């Protein structure tokens, strides 16, 4: 999953730089067979593939390519078409084969010339082959990169299943053993265990110690004694013990049933993890890697070794291909020799601490709180939860929180501490708070600045304070990513909330019937029996189409009956989401593009959240393949809008007769979503028609993505380690923390994980618009335009340079960031 995004990026970036781009169907087998398996690609060849899983060009194992004879045929097929640059997407086997092919290239051409299959001029003209690799593997088992293409999407599939299973496990007090993929790598098992709060996890690289059977059963029984109604055990398919003997899911089930008598079920996810729609993260990652691969090929010389494009932190780098392959193989060798510590290393820490959430909720906050509380307790701290933000802090809504209390806990509140400073100081004094962890967005950042400024007046604030960014807007200075932003991006691109925008779809399953109604607000069809109950006191009436079901059921209870003629449309804002019988419109980009593909010559205009920060609009546009994305950071005028309309008019003349436009909610005071919709509708009259949709607060809700759960867990754990280190250094000394480096924002900057003092970040902040003065994702703006076939300049000054695999070190300011 995500490979199609890489294919699309390579094709369109290749055409952009003036190269001929060819598809090689069915992998190396297609290269060996030649003929119709090697076809020139054009711009439209890769249209509407971003949301499709797998790869449109296919893949196949090829025994013939393992022999020199097979590689000779492949070289002949390539050189006849003048192909001397090869972009390979695959695992270590595919990349090793590509490197061998590159090394033999000149010799293969000379042999072909000797056999009379090509002339000597061709040997001189195509004397060397450039190879760049991208790693496509759901196992994330390739050394040198933090994340491989497809891994995040596989985690989505796992978490969807785990979340569904947890409900039934809790209802029936069951233990579930889930087997996930990972024959030689436990990444999927480990991260999914972190994301769902599993009780136990089995990994190939880190076998359990002797006596694990008793320890695991003791842990499970302790959890049940604490009234936990379910147990989740996650096992990688390649899990082994210290003697290299396999630990199967069935063996674990038999153990739990025999020793504890728990009702235990096994679920093997299998190839479900390989299917489905790619996540937003995978689409963006693959697009960035595809463009970087083309740039690397264009810059390559005969002396440039084959490289692989990798991700470190949030930074694209190029690494020597064979160094990465060798290290990947060394991991397996270490495991075979039972050097498990080496294998793990090759793959890639008593006071009172208060945790407070500030600002609007963001998916993943719970994971961050849970991680912080449990790491803090493990370090010997007493952890306190502050409810309702700074306002709750001032009112004394502070409560000690235990290990088992953090499931599902969250707090929110948008009040700044300024007017409550004395009361907050009093609460910190009365509860002996020695450190403060704040999880939130820009509001939390402003609060941290106010607390820093108040240190001279209130010594209670002279304690270590650290902020973990959590906001869908991703607008906190000091971090490339915020908890919740990835979930919001997936809401924009995913189709799980979607329904067809135009027309009414009806259906029934058993006794339950549902209606999908095209409306921008949550709506329910009900007979007008009690007057207008709409919160907005509207008087909206509509005719009931004859094919609409007359009865709706909820949990086998009659909830509404439609009479003939007119019915009232009752608007629901919150409680509607809990209804199980009716589906409502929550259009997202994949579904909208799907709708548009069925209805030709249609352009959809979507408004996203983010305040003045255009991150969601820009990155959502990149992930969904939008034609334009209007953001505050890049001012636009009527001429730009007209240019976009003309671009879409030309696009409608091709086979791609649909369009997608995203608009950040605060990108312009005058060019509103309604204005753009009306402009496009008028200017496109006779060529295309328009539809609009405002996603609104749907982007803040829903289950957090695996990325946000994992990121929130890890970054909060690191924040607690920082607090512990600070407090240990001051124990017994009565030290007061007054220096700038004791009140920080923790975040990822390129490849580094940094604790940045808020005093320094102040200079980098646009307080009027609540955004950082410089934002990394703006460098990807031209990439979105290029892939949408606009003329744009792409800055390669920040492109990755080939570096040693052992160079995975942070700058002097931070530590390596692993996503």
Residue pairs with C-beta under 8 A, 6 or more apart in sequence:
1 53
1 54
1 138
1 149
1 150
1 153
1 154
1 274
1 275
1 276
1 277
1 278
1 279
1 282
2 136
2 149
2 150
2 152
2 153
2 278
2 279
2 282
2 283
2 285
2 286
3 54
3 55
3 89
3 136
3 149
3 150
3 286
4 46
4 49
4 50
4 52
4 53
4 54
4 55
4 56
4 278
4 286
5 49
5 50
5 149
5 278
5 282
5 283
5 284
5 286
5 287
5 290
6 89
6 134
6 136
6 149
6 286
6 287
6 289
6 290
6 293
7 23
7 46
7 49
7 55
7 56
7 57
7 89
7 290
8 46
8 49
8 50
8 287
8 290
8 625
8 787
9 286
9 287
9 288
9 289
9 290
9 291
9 294
9 787
10 21
10 87
10 290
10 291
10 293
10 294
11 21
11 41
11 43
11 45
11 46
12 43
12 46
12 786
12 787
12 789
13 290
13 291
13 294
13 295
13 786
13 787
14 20
14 21
14 294
15 21
15 42
15 43
16 786
16 794
17 294
17 298
19 85
19 294
19 298
20 40
20 82
21 40
21 41
22 38
22 39
22 40
22 41
22 81
22 83
23 38
23 39
23 40
23 41
23 45
23 57
24 30
24 31
24 37
24 38
24 57
25 36
25 37
25 38
25 39
25 57
25 58
26 33
26 37
26 57
26 58
26 59
26 60
27 58
27 59
27 60
27 61
27 62
27 90
27 94
28 60
28 62
28 64
28 65
28 70
28 74
28 94
28 97
29 37
29 60
29 61
29 62
29 64
29 65
30 37
30 38
30 58
30 60
31 37
31 38
31 62
31 65
31 74
31 77
31 78
32 62
32 64
32 65
32 70
32 71
32 73
32 74
32 77
33 73
33 77
34 73
34 74
34 76
34 77
35 77
38 77
38 78
38 81
38 83
43 789
44 654
44 655
44 656
46 56
47 655
47 656
48 593
48 597
48 625
48 656
49 56
50 278
50 283
50 623
50 624
50 625
51 277
51 278
51 493
51 495
51 590
51 593
51 594
51 624
52 277
53 153
53 274
53 275
53 276
53 277
53 278
54 275
55 89
59 90
62 70
63 70
64 70
64 73
65 71
65 74
65 97
65 101
66 97
68 104
68 108
71 100
71 101
71 104
71 108
72 108
72 111
72 112
74 101
75 101
75 104
75 105
75 108
75 109
75 112
76 112
76 117
76 118
78 84
78 86
78 129
79 109
79 112
79 118
79 122
79 126
80 118
82 125
82 126
84 126
84 128
84 129
84 130
85 129
85 130
85 132
85 297
85 300
86 98
86 101
86 102
86 129
86 130
86 131
86 132
87 132
87 133
87 134
87 290
87 293
87 294
87 297
88 94
88 95
88 98
88 131
88 132
88 133
88 134
89 133
89 134
89 135
89 136
89 149
90 133
90 135
90 136
90 137
91 135
91 136
91 137
91 141
91 142
92 141
92 142
92 324
92 325
92 328
92 329
94 133
95 133
95 135
95 306
95 308
95 321
95 324
95 325
96 322
96 325
98 131
98 133
98 306
98 321
99 131
99 306
99 321
99 322
99 325
101 129
101 131
102 129
102 130
102 131
102 306
105 128
105 129
106 123
106 127
106 128
109 118
109 122
109 123
109 126
109 127
110 123
112 118
112 123
113 119
113 120
113 122
113 123
127 302
128 302
130 297
130 300
130 304
130 306
131 306
131 307
131 321
132 293
132 296
132 297
132 300
132 306
132 307
132 308
132 309
132 318
133 293
133 306
133 307
133 308
133 309
133 321
134 149
134 286
134 289
134 290
134 293
134 308
134 309
135 142
135 145
135 148
135 149
135 308
135 310
136 148
136 149
136 150
137 148
137 149
137 150
137 151
138 148
138 150
138 151
138 153
138 154
138 181
138 188
138 273
138 274
139 148
139 151
139 181
139 182
139 183
139 184
139 185
139 187
139 188
140 147
140 148
140 151
140 185
140 187
140 188
141 148
141 182
141 184
141 185
141 187
141 328
141 331
142 148
142 308
142 324
142 328
143 324
143 327
143 328
143 330
143 331
143 346
143 347
143 805
144 308
144 310
144 319
144 323
144 324
144 327
144 328
144 805
144 808
145 308
145 310
145 311
145 312
145 319
145 324
146 310
146 311
146 312
146 313
146 817
146 818
146 819
147 281
147 285
147 311
147 819
149 282
149 285
149 286
149 289
150 274
150 278
150 282
151 187
151 188
151 282
152 279
152 281
152 282
152 285
152 705
152 706
152 707
153 276
153 277
153 278
153 279
153 282
154 181
154 188
154 273
154 274
155 188
155 191
155 192
155 195
155 279
155 706
155 707
155 710
156 276
156 279
156 490
156 705
156 706
157 269
157 272
157 273
157 275
157 276
158 178
158 180
158 188
158 192
158 269
158 273
158 706
159 192
159 195
159 196
159 703
159 705
159 706
159 709
161 178
161 267
161 269
161 272
162 178
162 192
162 195
162 196
162 232
163 196
163 703
165 176
165 178
165 232
165 267
166 196
166 230
166 232
168 174
169 175
169 176
169 229
169 230
169 231
169 232
170 229
170 230
171 229
172 263
173 229
173 230
173 263
174 230
174 231
174 262
174 263
174 264
174 265
175 220
175 230
175 231
175 232
175 233
175 256
175 262
175 263
175 264
175 265
176 230
176 231
176 232
176 233
176 264
176 265
176 266
176 267
177 233
177 234
177 235
177 249
177 252
177 253
177 256
177 264
177 265
177 266
177 267
178 192
178 232
178 233
178 234
178 235
178 249
178 266
178 267
178 268
178 269
179 235
179 236
179 237
179 248
179 249
179 266
179 267
179 268
179 269
180 188
180 189
180 192
180 234
180 235
180 236
180 237
180 269
180 273
181 188
181 236
181 237
181 269
181 270
181 273
181 274
182 188
182 189
182 203
182 204
182 236
182 237
182 238
183 204
183 236
183 237
183 238
184 204
184 238
184 331
184 332
184 335
185 204
185 205
185 236
185 238
185 331
185 347
186 201
186 202
186 203
186 204
186 205
186 206
186 236
186 238
186 239
188 236
188 273
189 201
189 202
189 203
189 234
189 235
189 236
189 239
190 201
190 203
191 706
191 710
192 198
192 234
192 706
193 201
193 232
193 234
194 367
194 709
194 710
194 713
194 714
195 367
195 706
195 709
195 710
195 713
196 232
196 234
196 709
197 232
197 370
197 407
198 232
198 233
198 234
199 219
199 220
199 223
199 231
199 232
199 233
200 216
200 219
200 220
200 233
200 234
201 233
201 234
201 235
202 208
202 233
202 234
202 235
202 236
202 239
202 247
202 252
203 236
203 239
204 236
204 238
204 239
204 240
204 335
205 331
205 335
205 340
205 343
205 344
205 347
206 340
206 343
206 344
207 239
207 240
207 241
207 242
207 247
207 340
208 215
208 216
208 241
208 242
208 247
209 215
209 242
210 242
212 241
213 255
213 259
216 233
216 255
217 255
217 256
217 259
217 260
220 231
220 256
220 260
220 262
221 260
223 231
224 231
224 262
226 404
228 404
231 256
231 262
233 252
233 256
235 247
235 248
235 249
235 252
238 246
239 246
239 247
239 248
240 246
240 247
240 335
241 247
242 338
242 340
243 338
244 335
244 336
244 338
249 266
249 268
250 266
253 264
253 265
253 266
256 262
256 264
257 264
277 494
277 495
277 590
278 286
279 490
279 494
279 705
279 706
279 707
280 486
280 489
280 490
280 492
280 493
280 494
280 619
280 620
280 623
281 486
281 489
281 490
281 705
281 707
283 493
283 622
283 623
283 624
284 489
284 619
284 622
284 623
285 311
287 622
287 623
287 783
287 787
288 316
288 780
288 783
289 309
289 311
289 316
291 783
291 786
291 794
292 309
292 316
292 318
292 799
292 800
293 309
295 796
295 799
296 307
296 309
296 318
296 799
296 800
299 799
304 802
305 320
305 321
305 322
305 802
306 320
306 321
306 322
307 318
307 319
307 320
307 321
307 802
308 318
308 319
308 320
308 321
308 324
309 316
309 317
309 318
309 800
310 316
310 317
310 318
310 319
310 324
310 800
311 317
311 819
312 751
312 808
312 816
312 817
313 480
313 748
313 749
313 750
313 751
313 752
313 753
313 816
313 817
313 818
313 819
314 480
314 481
314 748
314 749
314 750
314 751
314 776
314 817
314 819
315 750
315 751
315 800
316 799
316 800
317 751
317 800
317 801
317 803
318 800
318 801
318 802
318 803
319 802
319 803
319 804
319 805
320 802
320 804
320 805
323 804
323 805
324 805
327 346
327 805
330 346
331 343
331 346
331 347
334 340
334 342
334 343
334 346
335 343
348 818
349 718
349 721
350 380
350 381
350 382
351 381
351 382
351 434
351 435
351 727
352 381
352 382
352 383
352 384
352 431
352 432
352 433
352 434
352 435
353 376
353 381
353 382
353 383
353 384
353 433
353 434
353 435
353 436
353 437
353 720
353 723
354 383
354 384
354 385
354 386
354 393
354 398
354 428
354 431
354 433
354 435
354 436
354 437
355 369
355 372
355 373
355 383
355 384
355 385
355 386
355 401
355 437
355 439
356 385
356 386
356 389
356 390
356 393
356 411
356 436
356 437
356 438
356 439
356 440
357 365
357 369
357 389
357 410
357 411
357 412
357 413
357 438
357 439
357 440
357 444
357 470
358 389
358 390
358 412
358 413
358 414
358 438
358 439
358 440
358 441
358 443
358 444
358 447
359 389
359 412
359 413
359 414
359 440
359 441
359 442
359 443
359 444
359 470
359 471
360 412
360 414
360 441
360 443
360 471
360 472
360 700
361 410
361 412
361 484
361 700
362 441
362 470
362 471
362 472
362 482
362 483
362 484
362 485
362 487
362 488
362 700
362 708
363 472
363 483
363 484
363 487
363 488
363 700
363 701
363 702
363 703
363 704
363 705
363 708
364 470
364 483
364 484
364 486
364 487
364 704
364 705
364 708
364 709
364 711
364 712
365 410
365 439
365 470
365 483
365 484
365 712
366 406
366 408
366 409
366 410
366 704
366 712
367 483
367 704
367 708
367 709
367 710
367 712
367 713
367 716
368 439
368 468
368 470
368 483
368 712
368 713
368 715
368 716
369 385
369 406
369 409
369 410
369 439
369 716
370 406
370 407
370 409
370 713
371 712
371 713
371 714
371 716
371 717
371 720
372 383
372 437
372 439
372 468
372 716
372 717
372 719
372 720
373 383
373 385
373 401
373 403
373 405
373 406
374 403
374 406
375 716
375 717
375 720
375 721
376 383
376 720
376 723
376 724
377 383
377 402
377 403
379 720
379 721
379 724
381 435
381 720
381 723
381 724
381 727
382 400
383 400
383 401
383 402
384 398
384 399
384 400
384 401
384 431
384 433
385 398
385 399
385 400
385 401
385 405
385 409
385 411
386 392
386 393
386 397
386 398
386 411
387 397
387 398
387 399
387 411
387 413
388 395
388 397
388 411
388 412
388 413
389 411
389 412
389 413
389 414
389 415
389 440
390 413
390 415
390 416
390 417
390 420
390 424
390 447
391 413
391 415
391 420
392 398
392 411
392 413
393 417
393 420
393 423
393 424
393 427
394 417
394 420
394 423
394 424
394 427
395 423
396 427
396 430
398 427
398 431
401 409
414 443
416 443
416 446
416 447
416 450
417 424
417 447
417 450
417 451
417 454
418 450
421 450
421 451
421 454
421 457
421 458
422 458
424 460
425 454
425 458
425 460
425 461
426 460
427 433
428 436
428 460
428 461
428 463
429 460
433 460
433 463
434 463
434 464
434 727
435 463
435 464
435 465
435 723
435 726
435 727
436 451
436 463
436 464
436 465
436 466
437 465
437 466
437 467
437 468
437 716
437 719
437 720
437 723
438 444
438 447
438 448
438 465
438 466
438 467
438 468
439 467
439 468
439 470
439 483
439 716
440 447
440 467
440 469
440 470
440 471
441 469
441 470
441 471
441 473
441 475
441 476
441 482
442 471
442 473
442 475
442 476
442 611
442 770
444 467
444 469
444 470
444 476
445 467
445 469
445 476
445 477
445 745
445 758
445 761
445 765
448 465
448 467
448 743
448 745
448 758
449 758
449 762
451 461
451 465
451 743
452 461
452 465
452 740
452 743
452 758
452 759
454 461
455 461
455 462
455 738
459 736
462 736
462 737
462 738
463 737
463 742
464 722
464 723
464 726
464 727
464 737
464 742
464 743
465 742
465 743
465 744
466 719
466 722
466 723
466 743
466 744
466 745
466 746
466 755
467 476
467 744
467 745
467 746
467 758
468 483
468 712
468 715
468 716
468 719
468 746
469 476
469 478
469 479
469 481
469 482
469 483
469 745
469 746
469 747
470 482
470 483
470 484
470 712
471 482
471 483
471 484
471 485
472 482
472 484
472 485
472 487
472 488
472 609
472 610
472 616
472 699
472 700
473 482
473 485
473 609
473 610
473 611
473 613
473 615
473 616
474 481
474 482
474 485
474 610
474 613
474 615
474 616
475 482
475 610
475 611
475 612
475 613
475 615
475 770
475 771
475 772
476 482
476 745
476 747
476 772
477 745
477 761
477 764
477 765
477 772
477 773
478 745
478 746
478 747
478 749
478 754
478 756
478 761
478 764
478 772
479 745
479 746
479 747
479 748
479 749
480 747
480 748
480 749
480 750
480 776
480 777
481 711
481 747
481 748
483 708
483 711
483 712
483 715
484 700
484 704
484 708
485 615
485 616
485 708
486 705
486 707
486 708
486 711
487 702
487 703
487 704
487 705
487 707
487 708
488 609
488 616
488 699
488 700
489 616
489 619
489 620
489 623
490 705
491 497
491 588
491 695
491 698
491 699
491 702
492 588
492 589
492 606
492 608
492 616
492 620
492 623
492 624
492 662
492 695
492 699
493 588
493 589
493 590
493 620
493 623
493 624
494 588
494 590
495 588
495 590
495 591
495 594
496 588
497 586
497 588
497 698
497 702
498 585
498 586
498 587
498 588
498 590
498 591
498 592
499 505
499 516
499 583
499 584
499 585
499 586
499 587
499 591
500 516
500 518
500 591
500 595
501 518
501 585
501 587
501 591
501 592
501 595
501 604
501 691
501 693
502 518
502 595
502 599
502 691
503 518
504 515
504 516
504 517
504 518
504 545
504 548
505 515
505 516
506 513
506 514
506 515
506 516
506 547
506 548
506 549
507 513
507 514
508 514
508 549
511 553
511 556
512 553
512 554
512 580
512 581
513 549
513 551
513 552
513 553
513 581
514 552
514 581
514 582
514 583
515 525
515 548
515 549
515 552
515 582
515 583
516 583
516 584
516 585
517 523
517 525
517 569
517 584
517 585
518 585
519 569
519 584
519 585
520 585
520 693
520 694
521 571
521 573
522 571
522 572
522 573
522 576
522 577
522 584
523 569
523 570
523 571
523 572
523 584
524 560
524 569
524 570
524 571
524 572
524 576
524 579
524 582
525 544
525 548
525 552
525 560
525 562
525 567
525 569
525 570
526 560
526 562
526 567
526 568
526 570
527 560
527 561
527 562
527 563
527 567
527 568
528 541
528 566
528 567
528 568
532 538
532 539
532 568
533 570
534 540
534 569
534 570
534 571
535 571
535 573
536 571
538 571
540 568
540 569
541 566
541 567
541 568
541 569
542 566
542 567
542 569
543 565
543 566
544 562
544 564
544 565
544 566
544 567
548 562
549 562
550 561
550 562
551 558
551 560
551 561
551 562
552 558
552 559
552 560
552 561
552 581
552 582
553 559
553 581
554 579
554 580
554 581
555 580
559 581
572 579
576 582
576 584
577 701
586 695
586 698
587 595
587 604
587 606
587 693
587 695
588 695
589 604
589 606
589 620
589 623
589 624
589 626
589 660
589 662
590 624
592 604
592 606
592 660
592 691
592 693
593 604
593 624
593 625
593 658
593 660
595 602
595 604
596 602
596 603
596 604
596 658
596 659
596 660
597 658
599 658
600 657
600 658
601 652
601 657
601 658
601 687
601 688
601 689
602 657
602 658
602 659
602 688
602 689
602 690
602 691
603 627
603 648
603 658
603 659
603 660
603 661
603 680
603 684
603 688
603 689
603 690
603 691
604 658
604 659
604 660
604 661
604 690
604 691
604 692
604 693
605 661
605 662
605 663
605 673
605 676
605 677
605 680
605 690
605 691
605 692
605 693
606 660
606 661
606 662
606 663
606 692
606 693
606 694
606 695
607 662
607 663
607 664
607 665
607 673
607 692
607 693
607 694
607 695
607 696
608 616
608 617
608 620
608 662
608 663
608 664
608 665
608 695
608 699
609 616
609 665
609 695
609 696
609 697
609 699
609 700
610 616
610 617
610 664
610 665
610 666
611 665
611 666
611 769
611 770
611 771
612 632
612 664
612 666
612 769
612 770
612 771
613 632
613 633
613 664
613 770
613 771
613 775
614 629
614 630
614 631
614 632
614 633
614 634
614 664
614 667
615 775
615 777
616 664
616 699
617 629
617 630
617 631
617 662
617 663
617 664
617 667
618 629
618 631
618 662
618 777
618 778
618 780
618 781
618 784
619 777
619 780
620 626
620 629
620 662
621 628
621 629
621 660
621 662
621 784
622 780
622 783
622 784
622 787
624 660
624 662
625 660
625 787
625 788
626 660
626 661
626 662
626 784
626 788
627 644
627 647
627 648
627 651
627 659
627 660
627 661
627 788
628 644
628 647
628 661
628 662
628 788
629 661
629 662
629 663
629 664
629 784
630 636
630 661
630 662
630 663
630 664
630 667
630 668
630 671
630 676
631 664
631 667
632 664
632 666
632 667
632 668
632 769
632 771
633 771
633 775
633 778
634 778
634 781
636 667
636 668
636 671
641 671
641 676
641 679
642 683
644 661
645 679
645 680
645 683
645 684
647 789
647 790
648 659
648 680
648 684
648 688
649 684
649 687
649 688
651 657
651 659
651 789
652 659
652 687
652 688
657 688
659 688
661 676
661 680
663 673
663 676
673 692
673 694
674 692
677 690
677 692
680 690
681 689
681 690
684 690
704 712
707 819
711 819
714 818
715 746
715 747
715 753
718 746
718 753
719 746
722 744
722 746
722 755
726 737
726 742
729 735
730 737
737 743
740 757
740 758
740 759
740 760
741 755
741 757
743 757
743 758
743 759
744 755
744 756
744 757
744 758
745 755
745 756
745 758
745 761
746 753
746 754
746 755
746 756
747 753
747 754
747 756
748 754
748 817
748 819
749 756
749 814
749 817
750 776
751 810
751 816
751 817
752 810
752 811
752 813
752 814
752 815
752 816
752 817
753 810
753 814
753 815
753 816
753 817
754 813
754 814
755 814
764 772
764 773
764 774
765 771
765 772
765 773
766 772
766 773
779 795
779 798
782 792
782 793
782 794
782 795
783 794
785 792
786 792
786 794
808 816
809 816
810 816
810 817
